[in-house]
């Protein structure tokens, strides 16, 4: 199973790197929104109750990273849908390999992409004057939460593709992903939100993931947001991977 997972992971990574139409949105759109927010909303730092930060860029980096990881999850779903429509999954179904390795391989390749995404936005932020207050340890924490969350988002993309068997359905999730992200504390502190967004943000997993990555960036690490970020990211990754394996087995049983 391990050799198969590694082989499929390499294939998924190689195919992703060969498709700039999938890679570009997960870097370009969050970067553009980051530039717009930092350029036009920096005055919000003066609002009562806004967390003390060196600059608005420091606060927004976690939001841009979370947005990028979400878009990458959509890309995983589209890539999976294309392989289903192209018959690749049917060929794997008749191969003497573990069914779960098909999911693990895809997500292993996606974990490598997620690490590139997190590193990109950290480097982008540092290039334009952001700081990582917790230093190298903080970088490792941000990478850890981001990569694990990225695997969870990738698993969600696979579940949607395997259940719907269509790339168009996965593509239709794109606007919804933005709505869910904006109804979190990713872009603004929960204290600055109004109802019902404030209540929704309190139960939105994206709030805990973004806050967990943000904490080491804007201050010396606080245990609570970091642990909550890791817990939600790990829970998301475990649940979505399990659902993806279940969805794959159901699809193969029906085919």
Phi and psi restraints in degrees (value plus and minus 20) as a CYANA .aco file:
   2 UNK   PHI     -83.1   -43.1
   2 UNK   PSI     -64.9   -24.9
   3 UNK   PHI     -83.7   -43.7
   3 UNK   PSI     -59.8   -19.8
   4 UNK   PHI     -85.6   -45.6
   4 UNK   PSI     -62.4   -22.4
   5 UNK   PHI     -81.6   -41.6
   5 UNK   PSI     -64.0   -24.0
   6 UNK   PHI     -83.0   -43.0
   6 UNK   PSI     -64.0   -24.0
   7 UNK   PHI     -83.5   -43.5
   7 UNK   PSI     -64.4   -24.4
   8 UNK   PHI     -89.8   -49.8
   8 UNK   PSI     -53.1   -13.1
   9 UNK   PHI     -84.7   -44.7
   9 UNK   PSI     -62.7   -22.7
  10 UNK   PHI     -83.8   -43.8
  10 UNK   PSI     -59.6   -19.6
  11 UNK   PHI     -84.1   -44.1
  11 UNK   PSI     -64.1   -24.1
  12 UNK   PHI     -83.5   -43.5
  12 UNK   PSI     -62.2   -22.2
  13 UNK   PHI     -85.0   -45.0
  13 UNK   PSI     -64.0   -24.0
  14 UNK   PHI     -82.7   -42.7
  14 UNK   PSI     -63.8   -23.8
  15 UNK   PHI     -86.2   -46.2
  15 UNK   PSI     -56.1   -16.1
  16 UNK   PHI     -85.4   -45.4
  16 UNK   PSI     -62.1   -22.1
  17 UNK   PHI     -89.4   -49.4
  17 UNK   PSI     -41.6    -1.6
  18 UNK   PHI    -106.9   -66.9
  18 UNK   PSI     -24.2    15.8
  19 UNK   PHI    -138.7   -98.7
  19 UNK   PSI      64.0   104.0
  20 UNK   PHI     -81.8   -41.8
  20 UNK   PSI     -44.0    -4.0
  21 UNK   PHI     -87.1   -47.1
  21 UNK   PSI     -42.0    -2.0
  22 UNK   PHI    -108.7   -68.7
  22 UNK   PSI     -57.3   -17.3
  23 UNK   PHI     -95.1   -55.1
  23 UNK   PSI     -60.0   -20.0
  24 UNK   PHI     -76.5   -36.5
  24 UNK   PSI     -68.4   -28.4
  25 UNK   PHI     -79.5   -39.5
  25 UNK   PSI     -55.9   -15.9
  26 UNK   PHI     -93.2   -53.2
  26 UNK   PSI     -31.3     8.7
  27 UNK   PHI    -128.4   -88.4
  27 UNK   PSI     -62.6   -22.6
  28 UNK   PHI     -91.7   -51.7
  28 UNK   PSI     -71.0   -31.0
  29 UNK   PHI     -81.2   -41.2
  29 UNK   PSI     -68.9   -28.9
  30 UNK   PHI     -83.2   -43.2
  30 UNK   PSI     -54.4   -14.4
  31 UNK   PHI     -86.8   -46.8
  31 UNK   PSI     -62.7   -22.7
  32 UNK   PHI     -84.4   -44.4
  32 UNK   PSI     -63.7   -23.7
  33 UNK   PHI     -86.1   -46.1
  33 UNK   PSI     -55.9   -15.9
  34 UNK   PHI     -81.2   -41.2
  34 UNK   PSI     -65.0   -25.0
  35 UNK   PHI     -83.7   -43.7
  35 UNK   PSI     -61.9   -21.9
  36 UNK   PHI     -85.1   -45.1
  36 UNK   PSI     -65.7   -25.7
  37 UNK   PHI     -84.3   -44.3
  37 UNK   PSI     -65.4   -25.4
  38 UNK   PHI     -86.5   -46.5
  38 UNK   PSI     -58.5   -18.5
  39 UNK   PHI     -93.2   -53.2
  39 UNK   PSI     -50.7   -10.7
  40 UNK   PHI    -132.2   -92.2
  40 UNK   PSI     -32.5     7.5
  41 UNK   PHI    -141.9  -101.9
  41 UNK   PSI      -5.5    34.5
  42 UNK   PHI     -82.2   -42.2
  42 UNK   PSI     -44.4    -4.4
  43 UNK   PHI     -85.2   -45.2
  43 UNK   PSI     -36.7     3.3
  44 UNK   PHI     -86.3   -46.3
  44 UNK   PSI     -35.5     4.5
  45 UNK   PHI     -81.1   -41.1
  45 UNK   PSI     -44.7    -4.7
  46 UNK   PHI    -103.5   -63.5
  46 UNK   PSI     -25.5    14.5
  47 UNK   PHI     -86.8   -46.8
  47 UNK   PSI     122.4   162.4
  48 UNK   PHI     -80.0   -40.0
  48 UNK   PSI     113.2   153.2
  49 UNK   PHI      69.7   109.7
  49 UNK   PSI     -25.1    14.9
  50 UNK   PHI     -91.6   -51.6
  50 UNK   PSI     114.9   154.9
  51 UNK   PHI     -78.4   -38.4
  51 UNK   PSI     123.3   163.3
  52 UNK   PHI     -90.1   -50.1
  52 UNK   PSI      99.7   139.7
  53 UNK   PHI    -157.0  -117.0
  53 UNK   PSI     138.3   178.3
  54 UNK   PHI     -86.8   -46.8
  54 UNK   PSI     -56.7   -16.7
  55 UNK   PHI    -181.9  -141.9
  55 UNK   PSI     142.2   182.2
  56 UNK   PHI     -86.7   -46.7
  56 UNK   PSI     -47.0    -7.0
  57 UNK   PHI     -81.3   -41.3
  57 UNK   PSI     -60.9   -20.9
  58 UNK   PHI     -77.7   -37.7
  58 UNK   PSI     -61.1   -21.1
  59 UNK   PHI     -92.2   -52.2
  59 UNK   PSI     -56.4   -16.4
  60 UNK   PHI    -101.9   -61.9
  60 UNK   PSI     -35.0     5.0
  61 UNK   PHI     -78.8   -38.8
  61 UNK   PSI     -62.5   -22.5
  62 UNK   PHI     -83.9   -43.9
  62 UNK   PSI     -56.4   -16.4
  63 UNK   PHI     -85.1   -45.1
  63 UNK   PSI     -64.9   -24.9
  64 UNK   PHI     -83.4   -43.4
  64 UNK   PSI     -59.9   -19.9
  65 UNK   PHI     -85.6   -45.6
  65 UNK   PSI     -63.8   -23.8
  66 UNK   PHI     -82.6   -42.6
  66 UNK   PSI     -62.8   -22.8
  67 UNK   PHI     -80.7   -40.7
  67 UNK   PSI     -63.7   -23.7
  68 UNK   PHI     -81.3   -41.3
  68 UNK   PSI     -63.3   -23.3
  69 UNK   PHI     -85.3   -45.3
  69 UNK   PSI     -57.0   -17.0
  70 UNK   PHI     -83.0   -43.0
  70 UNK   PSI     -65.7   -25.7
  71 UNK   PHI     -83.0   -43.0
  71 UNK   PSI     -54.8   -14.8
  72 UNK   PHI     -85.6   -45.6
  72 UNK   PSI     -55.6   -15.6
  73 UNK   PHI     -82.5   -42.5
  73 UNK   PSI     -59.1   -19.1
  74 UNK   PHI     -82.8   -42.8
  74 UNK   PSI     -60.6   -20.6
  75 UNK   PHI     -82.9   -42.9
  75 UNK   PSI     -57.7   -17.7
  76 UNK   PHI     -81.9   -41.9
  76 UNK   PSI     -62.5   -22.5
  77 UNK   PHI     -83.3   -43.3
  77 UNK   PSI     -60.8   -20.8
  78 UNK   PHI     -85.3   -45.3
  78 UNK   PSI     -63.9   -23.9
  79 UNK   PHI     -82.8   -42.8
  79 UNK   PSI     -60.1   -20.1
  80 UNK   PHI     -85.1   -45.1
  80 UNK   PSI     -62.3   -22.3
  81 UNK   PHI     -81.8   -41.8
  81 UNK   PSI     -59.3   -19.3
  82 UNK   PHI     -84.9   -44.9
  82 UNK   PSI     -57.6   -17.6
  83 UNK   PHI     -90.7   -50.7
  83 UNK   PSI     -52.4   -12.4
  84 UNK   PHI     -87.4   -47.4
  84 UNK   PSI     -67.6   -27.6
  85 UNK   PHI     -86.4   -46.4
  85 UNK   PSI     -50.7   -10.7
  86 UNK   PHI    -104.2   -64.2
  86 UNK   PSI     -24.9    15.1
  87 UNK   PHI      71.1   111.1
  87 UNK   PSI     -18.8    21.2
  88 UNK   PHI     -84.8   -44.8
  88 UNK   PSI     -59.5   -19.5
  89 UNK   PHI     -85.5   -45.5
  89 UNK   PSI     -53.7   -13.7
  90 UNK   PHI     -85.8   -45.8
  90 UNK   PSI     -55.6   -15.6
  91 UNK   PHI     -89.3   -49.3
  91 UNK   PSI     -57.9   -17.9
  92 UNK   PHI     -85.6   -45.6
  92 UNK   PSI     -53.3   -13.3
  93 UNK   PHI     -82.9   -42.9
  93 UNK   PSI     -51.5   -11.5
  94 UNK   PHI    -113.7   -73.7
  94 UNK   PSI     -17.2    22.8
  95 UNK   PHI    -106.4   -66.4
  95 UNK   PSI     129.7   169.7
  96 UNK   PHI    -101.0   -61.0
  96 UNK   PSI      43.7    83.7
  97 UNK   PHI    -150.0  -110.0
  97 UNK   PSI     141.1   181.1
  98 UNK   PHI     -87.4   -47.4
  98 UNK   PSI     115.2   155.2
  99 UNK   PHI     -85.1   -45.1
  99 UNK   PSI     -57.9   -17.9
 100 UNK   PHI     -86.3   -46.3
 100 UNK   PSI     -45.7    -5.7
 101 UNK   PHI     -86.7   -46.7
 101 UNK   PSI     -43.5    -3.5
 102 UNK   PHI     -84.4   -44.4
 102 UNK   PSI     -63.1   -23.1
 103 UNK   PHI     -92.1   -52.1
 103 UNK   PSI     -67.3   -27.3
 104 UNK   PHI     -81.7   -41.7
 104 UNK   PSI     -57.5   -17.5
 105 UNK   PHI     -84.4   -44.4
 105 UNK   PSI     -66.1   -26.1
 106 UNK   PHI     -80.8   -40.8
 106 UNK   PSI     -64.0   -24.0
 107 UNK   PHI     -93.7   -53.7
 107 UNK   PSI     -49.3    -9.3
 108 UNK   PHI     -84.7   -44.7
 108 UNK   PSI     -63.7   -23.7
 109 UNK   PHI     -83.4   -43.4
 109 UNK   PSI     -56.8   -16.8
 110 UNK   PHI     -90.3   -50.3
 110 UNK   PSI     -51.6   -11.6
 111 UNK   PHI     -80.1   -40.1
 111 UNK   PSI     -57.5   -17.5
 112 UNK   PHI     -84.8   -44.8
 112 UNK   PSI     -60.4   -20.4
 113 UNK   PHI     -84.0   -44.0
 113 UNK   PSI     -61.8   -21.8
 114 UNK   PHI     -81.5   -41.5
 114 UNK   PSI     -58.7   -18.7
 115 UNK   PHI     -84.5   -44.5
 115 UNK   PSI     -56.3   -16.3
 116 UNK   PHI     -86.1   -46.1
 116 UNK   PSI     -61.4   -21.4
 117 UNK   PHI     -80.8   -40.8
 117 UNK   PSI     -69.6   -29.6
 118 UNK   PHI     -82.8   -42.8
 118 UNK   PSI     -63.7   -23.7
 119 UNK   PHI     -82.4   -42.4
 119 UNK   PSI     -57.8   -17.8
 120 UNK   PHI     -81.2   -41.2
 120 UNK   PSI     -67.9   -27.9
 121 UNK   PHI     -94.6   -54.6
 121 UNK   PSI     -50.3   -10.3
 122 UNK   PHI     -84.5   -44.5
 122 UNK   PSI     -65.8   -25.8
 123 UNK   PHI     -84.6   -44.6
 123 UNK   PSI     -60.2   -20.2
 124 UNK   PHI     -81.8   -41.8
 124 UNK   PSI     -64.5   -24.5
 125 UNK   PHI     -83.0   -43.0
 125 UNK   PSI     -65.3   -25.3
 126 UNK   PHI     -84.1   -44.1
 126 UNK   PSI     -55.6   -15.6
 127 UNK   PHI     -82.3   -42.3
 127 UNK   PSI     -55.4   -15.4
 128 UNK   PHI    -122.6   -82.6
 128 UNK   PSI       0.0    40.0
 129 UNK   PHI      82.4   122.4
 129 UNK   PSI     -16.8    23.2
 130 UNK   PHI     -92.5   -52.5
 130 UNK   PSI     143.9   183.9
 131 UNK   PHI    -148.7  -108.7
 131 UNK   PSI     131.0   171.0
 132 UNK   PHI    -128.7   -88.7
 132 UNK   PSI      77.0   117.0
 133 UNK   PHI     -80.2   -40.2
 133 UNK   PSI     -49.5    -9.5
 134 UNK   PHI    -109.9   -69.9
 134 UNK   PSI     -14.8    25.2
 135 UNK   PHI      49.3    89.3
 135 UNK   PSI    -170.6  -130.6
 136 UNK   PHI     -84.3   -44.3
 136 UNK   PSI     -56.3   -16.3
 137 UNK   PHI     -80.5   -40.5
 137 UNK   PSI     -60.3   -20.3
 138 UNK   PHI     -83.0   -43.0
 138 UNK   PSI     -58.6   -18.6
 139 UNK   PHI     -80.4   -40.4
 139 UNK   PSI     -63.9   -23.9
 140 UNK   PHI     -83.6   -43.6
 140 UNK   PSI     -58.9   -18.9
 141 UNK   PHI     -84.6   -44.6
 141 UNK   PSI     -66.6   -26.6
 142 UNK   PHI     -80.3   -40.3
 142 UNK   PSI     -64.3   -24.3
 143 UNK   PHI     -81.5   -41.5
 143 UNK   PSI     -62.8   -22.8
 144 UNK   PHI     -83.2   -43.2
 144 UNK   PSI     -71.3   -31.3
 145 UNK   PHI     -82.8   -42.8
 145 UNK   PSI     -63.1   -23.1
 146 UNK   PHI     -83.8   -43.8
 146 UNK   PSI     -65.5   -25.5
 147 UNK   PHI     -86.8   -46.8
 147 UNK   PSI     -63.5   -23.5
 148 UNK   PHI     -83.9   -43.9
 148 UNK   PSI     -64.2   -24.2
 149 UNK   PHI     -82.5   -42.5
 149 UNK   PSI     -58.7   -18.7
 150 UNK   PHI     -79.4   -39.4
 150 UNK   PSI     -59.9   -19.9
 151 UNK   PHI     -82.2   -42.2
 151 UNK   PSI     -61.1   -21.1
 152 UNK   PHI     -82.9   -42.9
 152 UNK   PSI     -63.6   -23.6
 153 UNK   PHI     -84.5   -44.5
 153 UNK   PSI     -58.4   -18.4
 154 UNK   PHI     -83.3   -43.3
 154 UNK   PSI     -59.9   -19.9
 155 UNK   PHI     -82.3   -42.3
 155 UNK   PSI     -58.8   -18.8
 156 UNK   PHI     -83.0   -43.0
 156 UNK   PSI     -62.0   -22.0
 157 UNK   PHI     -80.8   -40.8
 157 UNK   PSI     -60.7   -20.7
 158 UNK   PHI     -85.4   -45.4
 158 UNK   PSI     -61.6   -21.6
 159 UNK   PHI     -79.4   -39.4
 159 UNK   PSI     -66.7   -26.7
 160 UNK   PHI     -81.7   -41.7
 160 UNK   PSI     -62.0   -22.0
 161 UNK   PHI     -88.2   -48.2
 161 UNK   PSI     -62.8   -22.8
 162 UNK   PHI     -90.6   -50.6
 162 UNK   PSI     -53.9   -13.9
 163 UNK   PHI     -96.2   -56.2
 163 UNK   PSI     -60.8   -20.8
 164 UNK   PHI    -107.9   -67.9
 164 UNK   PSI     -46.9    -6.9
 165 UNK   PHI      39.4    79.4
 165 UNK   PSI       9.9    49.9
 166 UNK   PHI    -167.9  -127.9
 166 UNK   PSI     114.5   154.5
 167 UNK   PHI     -92.7   -52.7
 167 UNK   PSI     -49.6    -9.6
 168 UNK   PHI     -85.2   -45.2
 168 UNK   PSI     -55.1   -15.1
 169 UNK   PHI     -85.9   -45.9
 169 UNK   PSI     -63.5   -23.5
 170 UNK   PHI     -83.6   -43.6
 170 UNK   PSI     -62.0   -22.0
 171 UNK   PHI     -81.8   -41.8
 171 UNK   PSI     -51.3   -11.3
 172 UNK   PHI     -88.9   -48.9
 172 UNK   PSI     -35.1     4.9
 173 UNK   PHI     -96.8   -56.8
 173 UNK   PSI     -38.5     1.5
 174 UNK   PHI     -71.6   -31.6
 174 UNK   PSI     -71.5   -31.5
 175 UNK   PHI     -84.9   -44.9
 175 UNK   PSI     -56.7   -16.7
 176 UNK   PHI     -83.9   -43.9
 176 UNK   PSI     -56.1   -16.1
 177 UNK   PHI     -80.0   -40.0
 177 UNK   PSI     -58.8   -18.8
 178 UNK   PHI     -86.8   -46.8
 178 UNK   PSI     -61.5   -21.5
 179 UNK   PHI     -81.0   -41.0
 179 UNK   PSI     -66.6   -26.6
 180 UNK   PHI     -82.2   -42.2
 180 UNK   PSI     -58.9   -18.9
 181 UNK   PHI     -86.9   -46.9
 181 UNK   PSI     -62.1   -22.1
 182 UNK   PHI     -91.1   -51.1
 182 UNK   PSI     -42.0    -2.0
 183 UNK   PHI    -111.5   -71.5
 183 UNK   PSI      21.9    61.9
 184 UNK   PHI    -158.9  -118.9
 184 UNK   PSI    -199.6  -159.6
 185 UNK   PHI    -113.3   -73.3
 185 UNK   PSI       2.5    42.5
 186 UNK   PHI     -86.8   -46.8
 186 UNK   PSI     -65.4   -25.4
 187 UNK   PHI    -112.9   -72.9
 187 UNK   PSI     -49.2    -9.2
 188 UNK   PHI    -161.0  -121.0
 188 UNK   PSI     130.0   170.0
 189 UNK   PHI     -79.6   -39.6
 189 UNK   PSI     128.7   168.7
 190 UNK   PHI     -78.7   -38.7
 190 UNK   PSI     -51.0   -11.0
 191 UNK   PHI     -87.4   -47.4
 191 UNK   PSI     -39.5     0.5
 192 UNK   PHI    -114.1   -74.1
 192 UNK   PSI     -24.9    15.1
 193 UNK   PHI    -107.4   -67.4
 193 UNK   PSI     135.0   175.0
 194 UNK   PHI    -128.8   -88.8
 194 UNK   PSI     143.2   183.2
 195 UNK   PHI     -91.5   -51.5
 195 UNK   PSI     124.9   164.9
 196 UNK   PHI    -108.3   -68.3
 196 UNK   PSI     -19.1    20.9
 197 UNK   PHI     -80.5   -40.5
 197 UNK   PSI     -55.6   -15.6
 198 UNK   PHI     -82.7   -42.7
 198 UNK   PSI     -63.8   -23.8
 199 UNK   PHI     -89.0   -49.0
 199 UNK   PSI     -61.4   -21.4
 200 UNK   PHI     -81.8   -41.8
 200 UNK   PSI     -62.5   -22.5
 201 UNK   PHI     -81.0   -41.0
 201 UNK   PSI     -52.9   -12.9
 202 UNK   PHI     -86.1   -46.1
 202 UNK   PSI     -45.0    -5.0
 203 UNK   PHI    -128.7   -88.7
 203 UNK   PSI     -18.8    21.2
 204 UNK   PHI    -103.6   -63.6
 204 UNK   PSI     100.5   140.5
 205 UNK   PHI     -77.6   -37.6
 205 UNK   PSI     -49.7    -9.7
 206 UNK   PHI     -84.8   -44.8
 206 UNK   PSI     -48.1    -8.1
 207 UNK   PHI     -81.5   -41.5
 207 UNK   PSI     -64.8   -24.8
 208 UNK   PHI     -92.1   -52.1
 208 UNK   PSI     -54.9   -14.9
 209 UNK   PHI     -87.5   -47.5
 209 UNK   PSI     -67.2   -27.2
 210 UNK   PHI     -84.7   -44.7
 210 UNK   PSI     -63.9   -23.9
 211 UNK   PHI     -86.1   -46.1
 211 UNK   PSI     -55.1   -15.1
 212 UNK   PHI     -85.5   -45.5
 212 UNK   PSI     -58.2   -18.2
 213 UNK   PHI     -95.4   -55.4
 213 UNK   PSI     -51.7   -11.7
 214 UNK   PHI     -92.7   -52.7
 214 UNK   PSI     -57.0   -17.0
 215 UNK   PHI     -72.7   -32.7
 215 UNK   PSI     -68.4   -28.4
 216 UNK   PHI     -89.9   -49.9
 216 UNK   PSI     -37.5     2.5
 217 UNK   PHI    -100.1   -60.1
 217 UNK   PSI     -60.0   -20.0
 218 UNK   PHI    -121.4   -81.4
 218 UNK   PSI     -29.3    10.7
 219 UNK   PHI    -179.8  -139.8
 219 UNK   PSI     152.7   192.7
 220 UNK   PHI     -82.2   -42.2
 220 UNK   PSI     118.5   158.5
 221 UNK   PHI     -75.5   -35.5
 221 UNK   PSI     112.9   152.9
 222 UNK   PHI    -124.2   -84.2
 222 UNK   PSI     111.9   151.9
 223 UNK   PHI     -82.3   -42.3
 223 UNK   PSI     -60.4   -20.4
 224 UNK   PHI     -82.0   -42.0
 224 UNK   PSI     -75.5   -35.5
 225 UNK   PHI     -85.0   -45.0
 225 UNK   PSI     -53.7   -13.7
 226 UNK   PHI     -87.6   -47.6
 226 UNK   PSI     -66.7   -26.7
 227 UNK   PHI     -85.2   -45.2
 227 UNK   PSI     -59.8   -19.8
 228 UNK   PHI     -84.7   -44.7
 228 UNK   PSI     -59.6   -19.6
 229 UNK   PHI     -82.3   -42.3
 229 UNK   PSI     -65.6   -25.6
 230 UNK   PHI     -84.2   -44.2
 230 UNK   PSI     -62.8   -22.8
 231 UNK   PHI     -82.0   -42.0
 231 UNK   PSI     -65.8   -25.8
 232 UNK   PHI     -88.2   -48.2
 232 UNK   PSI     -61.4   -21.4
 233 UNK   PHI     -83.0   -43.0
 233 UNK   PSI     -65.3   -25.3
 234 UNK   PHI     -84.7   -44.7
 234 UNK   PSI     -64.7   -24.7
 235 UNK   PHI     -79.6   -39.6
 235 UNK   PSI     -63.2   -23.2
 236 UNK   PHI     -82.1   -42.1
 236 UNK   PSI     -64.9   -24.9
 237 UNK   PHI     -84.2   -44.2
 237 UNK   PSI     -63.4   -23.4
 238 UNK   PHI     -86.0   -46.0
 238 UNK   PSI     -67.9   -27.9
 239 UNK   PHI     -84.5   -44.5
 239 UNK   PSI     -66.1   -26.1
 240 UNK   PHI     -90.0   -50.0
 240 UNK   PSI     -54.3   -14.3
 241 UNK   PHI     -85.2   -45.2
 241 UNK   PSI     -63.5   -23.5
 242 UNK   PHI     -82.8   -42.8
 242 UNK   PSI     -61.7   -21.7
 243 UNK   PHI     -86.5   -46.5
 243 UNK   PSI     -55.9   -15.9
 244 UNK   PHI     -86.5   -46.5
 244 UNK   PSI     -61.8   -21.8
 245 UNK   PHI     -83.2   -43.2
 245 UNK   PSI     -63.1   -23.1
 246 UNK   PHI     -83.4   -43.4
 246 UNK   PSI     -62.8   -22.8
 247 UNK   PHI     -84.0   -44.0
 247 UNK   PSI     -58.0   -18.0
 248 UNK   PHI     -85.6   -45.6
 248 UNK   PSI     -65.0   -25.0
 249 UNK   PHI     -83.1   -43.1
 249 UNK   PSI     -58.5   -18.5
 250 UNK   PHI     -84.5   -44.5
 250 UNK   PSI     -62.1   -22.1
 251 UNK   PHI     -83.6   -43.6
 251 UNK   PSI     -64.0   -24.0
 252 UNK   PHI     -87.8   -47.8
 252 UNK   PSI     -52.6   -12.6
 253 UNK   PHI     -90.1   -50.1
 253 UNK   PSI     -51.4   -11.4
 254 UNK   PHI    -103.2   -63.2
 254 UNK   PSI     -39.1     0.9
